[in-house]
């Protein structure tokens, strides 16, 4: 029986770990930019999205 993902075990682990680290980094960047963007303009679009009455 032939398996499509058959290969060096540590190579597969390295690829999965790198992809996971990139994914986690993207989520961290997303939350950082949402909650600590550095934008101080009160008319910025994020304040329409993150209003308290929503």
QUIDA-V436040 format. One record per pair of residues at least 6 apart in sequence whose C-alpha atoms are under 8 Angstrom apart, sorted by the first residue. I is the first residue (numbers start at 1). J is the second residue. D is the distance in Angstrom with one decimal. If there is no record, write none. Layout:
i=I j=J d=D
i=I j=J d=D
//
This chain:
i=34 j=46 d=8.0
//
